Amino acid sequence: MPNVSEKAVGSGVGAPKVATCRDCGAEVLWARRIKKDGTVGNLPFDPVHSPEGTHQLRRTKDGEIWADWISPKQRHLSQTLRTVHLDTCPMRPPRNG
């Protein structure tokens, strides 16, 4: 897994929180999201942009990082999408299959 550079994740106040996956040791970015039941939770993302990504990260005025799910019909190549790390972690079983 490549090292995460400041350019890849941003830097300074409000930058995504870089952490380490406790299962595989890869670097992940944490972002808040609204779950299907309407509550707020956190989700880990791979630090590198991916054309197969499903979420776009955004920073609020308060500096929080939020993940917005982008429907397949709304995705296009100019977006900087991220993949949920739970889908790419080699130490975890697939979530949706």
TAGI-V658314 format. One record per residue. N is the residue number from 1. RES is the residue in three letters. OMEGA is omega in whole degrees, 0 to 359 (NA if undefined). Layout:
((N;RES;OMEGA) (N;RES;OMEGA))
This chain:
((1;MET;181) (2;PRO;176) (3;ASN;179) (4;VAL;179) (5;SER;177) (6;GLU;180) (7;LYS;182) (8;ALA;186) (9;VAL;184) (10;GLY;180) (11;SER;178) (12;GLY;182) (13;VAL;178) (14;GLY;178) (15;ALA;178) (16;PRO;179) (17;LYS;178) (18;VAL;179) (19;ALA;179) (20;THR;176) (21;CYS;182) (22;ARG;179) (23;ASP;185) (24;CYS;178) (25;GLY;179) (26;ALA;176) (27;GLU;179) (28;VAL;174) (29;LEU;178) (30;TRP;177) (31;ALA;177) (32;ARG;178) (33;ARG;176) (34;ILE;181) (35;LYS;182) (36;LYS;181) (37;ASP;177) (38;GLY;178) (39;THR;180) (40;VAL;177) (41;GLY;178) (42;ASN;182) (43;LEU;178) (44;PRO;179) (45;PHE;172) (46;ASP;185) (47;PRO;183) (48;VAL;177) (49;HIS;183) (50;SER;176) (51;PRO;177) (52;GLU;182) (53;GLY;182) (54;THR;184) (55;HIS;174) (56;GLN;180) (57;LEU;177) (58;ARG;178) (59;ARG;178) (60;THR;177) (61;LYS;180) (62;ASP;178) (63;GLY;178) (64;GLU;177) (65;ILE;179) (66;TRP;177) (67;ALA;177) (68;ASP;176) (69;TRP;180) (70;ILE;182) (71;SER;180) (72;PRO;180) (73;LYS;182) (74;GLN;182) (75;ARG;175) (76;HIS;189) (77;LEU;181) (78;SER;179) (79;GLN;175) (80;THR;185) (81;LEU;179) (82;ARG;177) (83;THR;176) (84;VAL;184) (85;HIS;179) (86;LEU;179) (87;ASP;184) (88;THR;182) (89;CYS;181) (90;PRO;183) (91;MET;182) (92;ARG;175) (93;PRO;178) (94;PRO;180) (95;ARG;189) (96;ASN;181) (97;GLY;NA))
